[in-house]
């Protein structure tokens, strides 16, 4: 046994001890034969050793043990080499699998330099149209010879209503930043909704004609939210600074993907605006995101005015040195109770000084300022929502009321009798005045009802809704005192049908609106009875 290395055979495969020749075996065959070979060799040697130990010398026995150790060492080296090859090949397969798995969500990985980045978005495509009536509300051929056209405001049209992209970066457990853009906000040629008079009807003519012909728009409005939120350090509180919605009302703050109709109400649209400022938020009595008692305190630029005639609040510098202050309080005395359901009620206000060194004659005595007298402006919102439980779960009620007081921008309100300073038929100097409005809604969602498991699957996605919406949106200079403003109320009755496609991320909405325009009982002020009932369809995807 001290001469040439012995040859061991297993079946028809033989190898010399100490040899590193592996032939052309593939990986699986190689590993299998190594294991069988090693076991057979060890077993045969041990068996032979057991019967012959007494017949061989101690030196030969030690040599035999060394040969067995060499075989084991060689097997270990071969296994290690093959394991290394598998390890080198493994990441290639894993990377491909990972790339394929992350190509589509949900929960797809997004690379960022630091922190956790979440991308979300919303797409709304509308089709809507009004009854055909080319004459506007102020059309008057009998008394004051006023021409008010509805051309451009009653055409049926497709519309890309919203195309939001939101980037949320959680830098760490304390800091979050949010940026939201909506390129669809740049478009300004579409008729207002749910009444083509919009949230304010102040002048005659058809101001949309130029935009309709050229596709022109107003000042850039694409940037919506852009703020930083600090949380998790002060118990029950977080702090936010940047551009975001002032904390007012209920419907105006609700994500547009969760509103119950194709569009917000009159008063909801008025506060669907961002402003630059900062706010402190406190949440108690439950999960911070759904605290049953919450409050907000904020300070904002408050550029423009609350009536909408001073332009957008967002993406602009403040127009005076004063700031607006806001608060919001929310209480949920019942919340997700199986028997009684959920109740939410709240109130909110914003107030501050608007205007600056304007004069009572902004036409003949113009200052290099805002041309508006300083005004103490304010707006108040209050709401009540109820979602019953028990056998009537799926039913819901929502209502909200708003009262707003401010001063309009000079030249933004019609003067029917032409009693304004320069005789152009537009109110030049206006005193502050107030408007009010509100809505009441009712709905029934099948997927939340007691019948959800008993109705056909295709029927679960339906939700039926109705709304009464009213607001003093028509503003006219007083016939007796042109510096005063008279307001008139528009009413809209809406029948709505929502269909959720496999959950809440995709839905279809259909609304029919019966619009009741205001009437004038003054013989010197004639309103045309505009036919402007409307039908609207919304196709929505949120992610």
C-alpha positions in Angstrom: 0.0 0.0 0.0 3.0 2.3 0.2 3.5 2.1 -3.7 1.3 3.6 -6.4 -1.9 5.2 -5.2 -4.8 2.7 -5.0 -7.6 2.9 -7.5 -11.2 2.9 -6.2 -14.1 2.1 -8.4 -17.8 2.7 -8.0 -19.8 0.8 -10.7 -18.0 1.6 -14.0 -16.5 4.9 -12.7 -13.0 4.7 -11.3 -10.6 7.3 -10.0 -7.2 7.2 -8.3 -6.9 8.6 -4.8 -5.4 12.0 -5.0 -6.4 12.5 -8.6 -8.1 15.8 -9.6 -9.4 14.6 -13.0 -13.2 15.1 -13.1 -13.8 14.2 -16.7 -16.8 15.8 -18.4 -19.4 15.3 -15.7 -22.0 18.0 -15.3 -22.6 19.7 -12.0 -25.4 17.4 -10.8 -23.7 14.2 -11.9 -20.4 15.4 -10.4 -21.9 16.1 -7.0 -23.9 12.8 -6.9 -20.9 10.6 -7.8 -18.6 12.4 -5.4 -21.0 11.6 -2.6 -21.5 8.0 -3.6 -17.8 7.6 -4.2 -16.8 9.0 -0.9 -19.2 6.9 1.0 -18.2 3.7 -0.8 -14.5 4.3 -0.3 -14.8 5.1 3.3 -17.2 2.1 3.9 -14.9 -0.3 2.1 -11.8 0.9 3.8 -13.3 0.8 7.2 -14.7 -2.7 6.6 -11.4 -3.9 5.4 -9.7 -2.2 8.3 -12.0 -3.9 10.8 -11.1 -7.4 9.6 -7.5 -6.9 8.7 -6.3 -4.5 11.4 -4.8 -7.4 13.2 -3.0 -8.6 10.1 -1.3 -5.3 9.2 1.4 -3.2 10.9 0.8 0.0 12.7 2.6 1.9 9.9 0.4 0.5 7.2 -2.7 1.4 9.3 -1.6 5.0 9.7 -0.9 5.2 5.9 -4.5 3.9 5.2 -6.0 6.6 7.5 -3.9 9.3 5.7 -5.3 8.2 2.3 -8.9 8.3 3.7 -8.2 11.9 5.0 -6.8 12.9 1.5 -10.0 11.6 -0.2 -12.2 13.5 2.2 -10.2 16.7 1.7 -10.4 16.4 -2.1 -14.2 15.9 -2.0 -14.5 19.0 0.2 -12.4 21.1 -2.3 -14.6 19.9 -5.2 -17.8 20.8 -3.3 -16.4 24.2 -2.4 -15.5 24.9 -6.0 -19.0 24.0 -7.2 -20.7 26.0 -4.5 -18.6 29.0 -5.6 -19.8 28.6 -9.1 -23.4 28.4 -8.0 -22.9 31.6 -5.9 -21.5 33.4 -8.9 -24.4 32.3 -11.2 -27.1 32.9 -8.5 -27.1 36.8 -8.4 -27.6 36.9 -12.2 -30.8 34.9 -11.9 -31.8 36.9 -8.8 -31.3 40.3 -10.5 -33.4 39.3 -13.5 -36.2 38.0 -11.2 -36.0 41.1 -9.1 -36.2 43.4 -12.2 -39.2 41.5 -13.5 -41.0 41.5 -10.2 -40.5 45.3 -9.7 -41.6 46.2 -13.2 -45.2 46.4 -12.1 -46.7 47.3 -8.7 -48.2 47.5 -6.2 -45.3 48.0 -3.8 -42.8 48.4 -6.7 -39.4 49.6 -5.6 -38.4 53.2 -6.4 -34.8 54.2 -6.2 -34.0 57.4 -4.4 -30.8 59.0 -3.2 -32.0 59.0 0.4 -35.2 58.0 2.3 -38.3 56.4 1.0 -40.0 57.8 -2.1 -43.7 57.1 -2.9 -45.2 58.0 -6.2 -49.0 58.4 -6.5 -51.3 60.0 -9.0 -54.8 60.7 -10.3 -56.3 60.9 -13.8 -59.8 62.2 -14.5 -61.2 62.4 -18.0 -64.6 64.1 -18.4 -67.2 64.4 -21.0 -69.9 67.0 -20.3 -72.3 69.3 -21.9 -75.0 71.9 -21.2 -78.3 72.7 -22.8 -77.8 74.9 -25.8 -78.6 78.6 -24.9 -76.4 81.2 -26.5 -77.7 84.0 -24.3 -76.2 84.7 -20.9 -77.8 85.6 -17.6 -77.4 89.4 -18.1 -78.7 89.4 -21.6 -81.1 92.4 -21.8 -82.5 93.8 -25.0 -85.5 95.5 -23.4 -84.3 97.9 -20.7 -80.5 98.4 -20.5 -79.5 96.9 -23.9 -76.9 94.6 -22.4 -75.3 91.9 -24.5 -74.3 88.8 -22.6 -73.4 85.8 -24.6 -73.2 82.2 -23.5 -71.2 81.1 -26.6 -68.4 78.9 -25.6 -70.0 78.0 -22.3 -72.6 75.6 -23.5 -70.6 73.4 -25.9 -70.3 69.7 -25.1 -66.6 68.7 -24.7 -64.2 66.1 -23.6 -61.9 67.5 -20.9 -58.8 66.3 -19.1 -59.9 67.6 -15.8 -57.1 66.4 -13.6 -53.7 64.8 -14.2 -52.0 64.8 -10.8 -48.6 63.4 -10.0 -47.6 63.4 -6.3 -44.1 62.7 -4.9 -43.9 61.9 -1.2 -40.5 61.6 0.3 -40.1 60.2 3.8 -36.6 61.4 4.5 -36.7 59.7 7.9 -39.2 58.9 10.7 -39.6 62.7 11.4 -39.5 64.5 8.1 -41.7 64.2 5.0 -41.9 66.4 1.9 -44.7 66.4 -0.7 -44.7 67.8 -4.2 -47.9 67.6 -6.4 -48.3 68.9 -9.9 -51.2 69.0 -12.2 -50.6 70.1 -15.8 -54.3 70.0 -16.5 -54.8 73.1 -14.3 -53.1 75.2 -17.0 -56.2 74.9 -19.3 -58.6 77.9 -18.9 -61.0 77.6 -21.9 -63.5 75.1 -20.5 -66.9 76.0 -19.1 -67.4 76.0 -15.4 -69.3 73.2 -13.6 -71.9 72.3 -12.3 -73.4 75.6 -13.6 -71.6 77.4 -16.4 -72.0 80.6 -14.4 -69.4 79.1 -12.1 -68.7 80.1 -8.5 -69.2 83.8 -9.6 -71.1 85.5 -12.3 -70.1 89.2 -12.3 -69.8 90.5 -15.8 -71.6 90.3 -19.1 -70.1 89.2 -22.4 -68.4 85.9 -23.0 -64.9 86.1 -21.5 -64.1 82.5 -22.5 -64.3 83.2 -26.3 -60.7 84.4 -26.6 -59.5 81.4 -24.5 -61.7 79.1 -26.6 -60.3 80.4 -29.9 -56.6 80.4 -28.9 -56.5 77.8 -26.2 -55.0 80.5 -23.9 -54.8 80.2 -20.1 -54.1 82.3 -17.1 -51.0 82.5 -14.8 -49.1 79.3 -14.3 -51.0 77.0 -11.9 -49.4 73.6 -12.5 -47.7 73.4 -9.1 -50.2 72.5 -6.4 -48.8 71.1 -3.2 -45.1 71.7 -2.2 -44.6 71.4 1.6 -42.5 69.9 4.4 -44.1 68.1 7.3 -42.3 67.5 10.6 -43.9 64.8 12.9 -43.1 62.2 15.5 -41.2 64.5 17.9 -43.9 66.4 19.7 -46.5 64.0 21.0 -49.9 64.2 19.2 -48.7 67.1 16.9 -47.1 67.7 13.5 -46.0 70.9 11.8 -46.2 71.8 8.2 -44.8 74.6 6.1 -44.9 75.4 2.3 -47.8 75.6 -0.2 -50.9 73.6 0.7 -54.6 74.0 1.3 -55.6 76.2 4.2 -57.4 74.0 6.7 -61.0 74.9 5.8 -64.1 72.9 5.6 -64.6 69.2 4.9 -65.2 68.7 1.2 -62.6 71.2 0.1 -59.9 69.3 2.0 -61.0 65.9 0.8 -58.9 64.2 -1.8 -60.5 64.7 -5.2 -60.4 60.9 -5.7 -62.8 60.6 -2.8 -65.4 63.2 -3.6 -68.9 61.8 -4.1 -69.8 63.6 -7.3 -68.1 64.5 -10.5 -67.1 67.9 -9.1 -67.1 69.6 -5.7 -69.9 71.9 -4.6 -69.9 75.6 -5.1 -68.4 76.3 -1.7 -66.1 73.3 -2.0 -64.6 74.7 -5.2 -64.0 78.1 -3.5 -61.5 76.5 -1.0 -60.0 74.0 -3.4 -57.0 76.4 -3.6 -53.5 76.3 -2.2 -51.8 79.1 -0.3 -48.3 79.7 1.1 -48.0 79.4 4.9 -47.5 77.2 7.9 -49.8 75.2 10.2 -49.7 73.2 13.4 -51.9 70.1 13.7 -52.9 68.2 16.8 -54.7 64.8 17.0 -56.0 63.1 20.1 -58.3 60.2 21.1 -57.3 57.5 18.6 -55.0 56.9 15.7 -53.2 60.2 14.7 -54.5 59.9 11.2 -58.0 59.4 12.3 -58.0 61.1 15.7 -61.5 61.6 17.1 -60.5 65.1 18.2 -58.2 67.2 15.9 -57.4 70.8 15.5 -55.3 73.0 13.1 -53.8 76.5 13.6 -52.3 78.2 10.5 -50.9 81.4 9.1 -51.0 82.1 5.4 -50.2 84.9 2.9 -53.8 85.4 1.9 -53.1 87.1 -1.4 -56.1 88.2 -3.5 -59.5 87.8 -1.8 -61.9 85.2 -0.6 -64.4 86.0 -3.4 -62.1 84.7 -6.2 -61.9 88.0 -8.1 -58.3 88.7 -6.9 -56.8 85.7 -8.7 -55.3 82.5 -7.3 -53.7 82.4 -3.9 -51.0 80.0 -4.9 -47.7 80.4 -6.8 -47.6 84.2 -6.1 -46.1 86.6 -3.6 -48.2 88.1 -0.9 -49.8 91.4 -2.0 -49.6 93.2 1.3 -47.7 92.9 4.6 -50.5 91.3 6.6 -51.1 87.6 7.0 -54.3 85.6 7.3 -54.9 83.3 10.3 -56.9 80.1 10.2 -58.1 77.4 12.5 -60.0 74.2 12.1 -61.6 71.9 14.8 -63.0 68.4 14.1 -64.9 66.1 16.5 -66.0 62.5 16.0 -68.3 61.6 18.9 -69.0 58.3 17.1 -66.5 56.6 15.0 -66.7 53.2 13.2 -69.2 51.8 15.7 -70.8 48.7 14.3 -74.3 49.6 15.6 -74.4 53.4 15.4 -71.8 54.1 12.7 -69.7 57.3 12.5 -70.4 61.0 13.1 -68.1 63.9 12.2 -68.7 67.5 12.8 -66.5 70.5 12.7 -66.0 74.2 12.0 -63.2 76.3 10.6 -62.4 80.0 9.8 -59.8 82.1 8.1 -59.5 85.9 8.5 -57.1 88.7 7.9 -56.6 92.2 6.4 -56.8 92.3 2.6 -55.9 95.3 0.4 -53.7 98.2 1.4 -53.4 101.9 0.3 -56.2 101.9 -2.2 -58.5 104.9 -2.5 -62.2 105.4 -3.0 -61.5 106.4 -6.6 -59.2 103.7 -8.1 -59.7 105.1 -11.6 -58.9 108.8 -11.4 -56.7 108.6 -8.3 -54.5 105.5 -8.9 -51.8 104.7 -6.4 -48.8 102.4 -7.1 -50.4 99.8 -4.9 -53.3 97.5 -4.8 -56.0 100.0 -5.7 -58.1 98.4 -2.9 -58.9 99.8 0.5 -57.8 97.8 3.5 -60.5 95.3 4.4 -61.0 92.9 7.3 -62.0 89.7 5.4 -63.3 86.5 6.9 -64.8 83.2 5.9 -66.4 80.5 8.0 -67.2 76.8 7.2 -69.1 74.3 9.3 -70.1 70.7 8.4 -71.8 67.6 9.6 -71.4 64.0 8.3 -73.2 60.9 9.4 -72.5 57.3 8.3 -75.1 55.0 10.0 -74.2 51.5 11.1 -76.3 48.4 11.8 -78.9 47.4 9.3 -78.7 50.7 7.3 -74.9 50.7 6.9 -73.9 51.9 3.5 -76.2 54.9 3.8 -74.5 58.3 4.3 -75.4 61.9 4.8 -73.2 65.0 4.4 -73.8 68.7 4.7 -71.8 71.9 4.8 -72.4 75.6 5.1 -70.2 78.6 4.3 -70.3 82.4 5.0 -67.8 84.6 3.3 -67.1 88.4 3.5 -64.6 90.4 1.5 -64.2 93.2 -1.0 -64.0 92.6 -4.8 -61.3 93.7 -7.1 -62.1 97.0 -8.9 -63.7 96.4 -12.3 -64.8 92.8 -11.6 -68.6 93.3 -11.2 -71.1 94.5 -13.7 -72.9 97.9 -13.2 -76.1 97.5 -15.2 -77.0 101.2 -15.2 -73.4 102.4 -15.9 -73.2 104.5 -12.8 -69.6 103.6 -12.3 -66.9 106.3 -12.3 -65.6 106.0 -15.8 -68.8 104.7 -17.4 -67.5 101.4 -18.7 -70.3 99.5 -17.0 -68.1 97.9 -14.3 -68.1 98.6 -10.6 -64.9 100.6 -9.7 -65.2 101.0 -6.0 -67.0 98.3 -4.0 -67.6 98.1 -0.3 -67.2 94.7 1.4 -70.2 92.4 1.3 -71.0 88.8 2.2 -72.2 85.7 0.4 -73.3 82.4 1.7 -74.2 78.9 0.5 -74.1 75.2 1.3 -75.0 71.7 0.2 -76.8 68.7 1.6 -76.1 65.2 0.2 -77.3 61.7 0.6 -76.0 58.4 -0.8 -76.0 54.6 -0.6 -73.0 52.5 -1.3 -73.7 48.8 -2.0 -70.3 47.5 -1.2 -70.6 48.9 2.4 -74.2 47.8 2.9 -75.6 44.7 4.6 -76.5 43.3 1.2 -72.9 43.3 -0.1 -72.5 39.6 0.1 -75.9 38.7 -1.3 -76.1 40.8 -4.5 -74.4 39.8 -7.7 -70.7 40.6 -7.9 -71.2 43.1 -10.7 -73.8 45.1 -8.6 -71.5 45.6 -5.6 -69.7 48.5 -7.3 -72.7 50.8 -7.5 -73.3 53.9 -5.4 -76.4 56.1 -5.7 -76.1 59.8 -4.6 -78.1 63.0 -4.6 -77.1 66.6 -3.8 -78.8 70.0 -3.3 -76.2 72.7 -3.8 -76.8 76.5 -3.5 -74.6 79.6 -3.5 -75.0 83.4 -3.9 -72.7 83.3 -7.0 -74.3 86.1 -9.1 -73.0 89.5 -8.1 -74.3 92.9 -9.5 -73.6 96.5 -8.5 -76.6 97.9 -6.7 -78.9 100.0 -8.9 -79.4 102.6 -6.1 -75.8 102.7 -4.7 -73.1 101.5 -7.2 -70.6 101.0 -4.4 -72.9 98.3 -2.9 -73.1 94.8 -4.3 -76.3 92.8 -4.6 -76.1 89.0 -4.6 -78.4 86.4 -6.1 -78.6 82.7 -5.5 -78.1 79.8 -8.0 -79.5 76.3 -7.1 -78.4 73.0 -8.5 -80.1 69.6 -7.9 -77.8 66.7 -8.8 -78.6 63.0 -9.4 -75.4 60.9 -9.3 -74.4 57.3 -10.0 -70.9 56.0 -9.1 -69.5 52.7 -10.1 -66.3 51.4 -8.4 -64.3 49.0 -10.6 -62.8 46.3 -8.3 -62.2 48.6 -5.3 -61.8 52.3 -5.0 -58.8 53.0 -7.3 -60.9 53.1 -10.5 -64.4 54.4 -10.9 -67.0 55.8 -13.3 -69.3 58.7 -12.4 -72.4 60.1 -14.1 -74.2 63.2 -12.9 -77.2 65.1 -14.2 -77.6 68.6 -12.9 -80.8 70.6 -12.9 -79.7 74.3 -12.6 -82.1 76.9 -11.3 -80.8 80.4 -12.1 -81.8 83.4 -10.0 -84.6 85.7 -11.0 -84.8 89.5 -10.5 -87.9 91.2 -9.3 -86.6 94.7 -10.1 -88.0 96.0 -13.4 -84.7 97.8 -14.0 -82.7 94.6 -13.8 -83.7 91.8 -16.1 -82.1 88.3 -16.0 -82.4 86.0 -19.0 -83.8 82.6 -18.0 -80.8 80.6 -19.1 -81.3 76.9 -20.0 -78.1 75.3 -18.7 -78.9 71.9 -17.2 -75.9 69.6 -17.7 -74.8 66.0 -18.0 -71.3 65.0 -16.9 -69.3 61.7 -17.1 -66.1 61.2 -15.2 -63.6 58.4 -15.9 -61.1 58.2 -13.0 -58.0 56.2 -12.0 -56.1 56.8 -8.8 -52.8 55.1 -7.9 
